[in-house]
Amino acid sequence: MSDQVRPRRAVVVSPMLTALREGTRDHHVVVERRLALPDRIRGRADLGVTLAALLAAWAPLERDLAAADWTGLPVGARLGEAAALLRADLTALGVVGVVASDRTSGVRLDTTPRAVGGRYVLLGSALGGSVIAPVVERRLGLAEGEGTRFFRRSGRAPGADWRDFRQALAGRGWSSAERHDAVEAARQTFEFVGRTAAVRPSG
């Protein structure tokens, strides 16, 4: 085997992904400030309230995305779903009576470009969750994954999900109109999450 250093394969970045990153940067910052994670979680009750609020955002978004038109894009309609982890966390914390509404998110995610925009937001949240989880566990004296399965995406493969998503976007062309629709949907998704999940614990 040659001892020469093999050149690294260049990562192809889709113009769609570039448009999403650049077109939602400000929205991302705003929603992070509104969610105030992990600072808002100071006790188990705070964690329960936060998870319930996140479920109120995630459940309708994931339902809408599962029903969207993914024609022509080789990714599953349920790629990266995590609402079930929120429900498991609430159960682990002994929080009962939390039932996610069966309403829709109100975000238009019906076309493939719009669904891409929504999925971009939800998949990207896993990166922040991996940072939030250990902070919450240390602060509350929780075992790894205790009430933090959603943040850790326990049992999931967020890195592989993101890779598959990125490669799928790079595998086809996108018109300027499609990129515009995706960015618009991503912005609306950020706004919905910020509006729905930024409920502050009382007390």
C-alpha positions in Angstrom: 0.0 0.0 0.0 1.4 3.4 -0.9 2.5 5.6 2.0 1.5 8.7 0.0 -1.2 10.8 1.6 -4.4 10.3 -0.3 -6.2 13.5 -1.3 -9.4 14.1 0.6 -12.5 14.0 -1.5 -14.1 17.4 -1.8 -17.5 17.8 -0.1 -20.1 19.1 -2.6 -22.2 21.7 -1.1 -25.6 22.1 -2.7 -26.7 25.7 -3.7 -29.9 24.8 -1.8 -28.0 24.2 1.4 -26.0 27.4 0.9 -29.3 29.3 0.4 -30.8 27.8 3.5 -27.8 28.6 5.7 -27.4 32.2 4.5 -31.2 32.9 4.3 -32.0 31.7 7.8 -28.9 32.8 9.8 -30.8 35.7 11.6 -33.9 33.5 12.2 -31.6 30.9 13.8 -30.1 33.4 16.2 -33.5 34.8 17.1 -35.0 31.4 18.0 -31.9 30.4 20.0 -32.4 33.5 22.1 -36.2 32.9 22.5 -35.6 29.2 23.6 -32.8 30.3 26.0 -31.4 26.7 26.3 -30.0 25.4 28.5 -30.2 28.5 30.7 -34.0 28.3 31.2 -33.7 24.8 32.8 -32.8 25.2 36.5 -34.8 22.2 37.9 -36.7 19.1 36.9 -40.0 21.1 36.6 -38.3 23.5 34.2 -37.1 20.5 32.1 -40.6 19.1 32.0 -42.2 22.4 30.9 -39.5 22.9 28.3 -39.9 19.4 26.8 -43.7 19.8 26.7 -43.3 23.1 24.9 -40.9 21.5 22.4 -43.3 18.6 21.8 -46.0 21.2 21.0 -43.8 22.4 18.2 -42.2 19.2 17.0 -45.2 17.0 16.8 -47.2 19.1 14.3 -44.1 19.9 12.2 -43.1 16.2 12.0 -46.7 15.3 11.1 -46.8 17.9 8.3 -43.4 16.8 7.0 -44.4 13.2 6.9 -47.3 14.1 4.7 -45.3 16.4 2.4 -44.3 15.6 -1.2 -40.8 14.2 -1.1 -40.9 13.1 -4.8 -37.5 13.1 -6.4 -35.5 13.3 -3.2 -34.0 10.1 -1.9 -34.7 10.6 1.8 -37.4 9.2 4.0 -40.4 11.3 4.8 -39.6 10.7 8.5 -35.9 11.4 8.4 -34.6 12.5 11.8 -38.0 12.4 13.6 -37.7 12.9 17.3 -41.1 13.7 18.8 -41.2 10.2 20.2 -38.1 11.0 22.2 -39.8 14.0 23.7 -42.7 11.8 24.8 -40.2 9.3 26.3 -38.4 12.0 28.2 -41.7 13.3 29.7 -42.6 9.8 30.8 -39.2 9.4 32.4 -39.6 12.6 34.3 -43.1 11.5 35.5 -44.8 14.3 33.6 -48.3 13.1 32.7 -51.2 14.5 30.8 -49.2 16.1 28.0 -50.9 15.4 24.8 -49.6 17.0 21.6 -52.4 18.7 19.6 -53.4 17.0 16.4 -53.5 20.3 14.6 -51.1 21.3 11.8 -48.2 23.7 12.3 -49.6 26.2 9.9 -46.3 26.2 8.0 -46.7 25.4 4.3 -44.5 22.3 3.9 -46.5 20.6 1.1 -44.1 20.8 -1.8 -40.6 19.2 -1.9 -38.7 22.5 -1.6 -40.8 23.7 1.3 -40.5 20.3 3.0 -36.7 20.6 2.6 -36.8 23.9 4.4 -38.7 22.5 7.3 -36.5 19.4 7.6 -33.4 21.6 7.5 -34.5 23.3 10.7 -35.4 20.1 12.6 -32.3 18.2 11.6 -30.1 21.1 12.4 -31.5 21.2 16.0 -29.7 18.0 16.9 -26.3 19.7 16.9 -27.4 22.1 19.5 -29.0 19.4 21.5 -25.8 17.5 21.9 -24.3 20.5 23.7 -27.4 21.2 25.8 -27.9 17.6 27.2 -24.7 17.3 29.3 -25.2 20.8 30.8 -28.7 19.9 31.8 -27.7 16.5 33.2 -24.9 18.0 35.3 -27.1 20.8 36.6 -30.0 18.5 37.6 -28.0 15.5 38.7 -29.4 13.3 36.0 -27.9 10.2 34.5 -26.9 10.4 30.8 -30.1 10.3 28.7 -32.4 10.7 31.7 -34.9 13.1 30.5 -32.5 14.2 27.8 -33.1 11.6 25.1 -34.5 14.2 22.8 -31.5 16.5 23.2 -29.1 13.6 22.7 -31.2 12.0 20.0 -30.7 8.7 21.8 -31.0 5.7 19.6 -30.9 7.9 16.5 -28.1 8.7 14.1 -28.3 12.5 13.6 -24.9 12.6 11.9 -25.9 10.1 9.3 -29.3 11.8 8.9 -27.6 15.1 8.2 -25.2 13.5 5.7 -28.0 11.8 3.9 -30.0 15.0 3.7 -26.9 17.0 2.5 -26.1 14.4 -0.2 -29.7 14.3 -1.3 -29.8 18.1 -1.8 -26.5 18.0 -3.7 -27.8 15.2 -5.9 -30.3 17.3 -7.9 -30.6 20.8 -9.3 -32.8 23.5 -7.7 -34.3 26.5 -9.4 -34.1 29.9 -7.8 -37.8 29.7 -7.2 -37.4 26.4 -5.4 -34.5 27.8 -3.2 -36.7 30.8 -2.4 -39.6 28.5 -1.3 -37.3 26.4 0.8 -35.8 29.4 2.6 -39.3 30.9 3.2 -40.5 27.6 4.7 -37.4 27.3 6.9 -37.9 30.8 8.2 -41.5 30.1 9.0 -40.4 26.9 10.7 -38.0 28.7 12.9 -40.7 31.3 13.7 -43.2 28.5 14.6 -40.7 26.8 16.9 -39.7 30.1 18.6 -43.4 31.1 19.0 -44.5 27.6 20.3 -41.6 26.4 22.4 -40.3 29.6 24.0 -42.7 29.2 26.9 -40.8 30.2 30.1 -41.2 28.1 33.3 -43.1 30.0 36.0 -41.6 30.8 39.3 
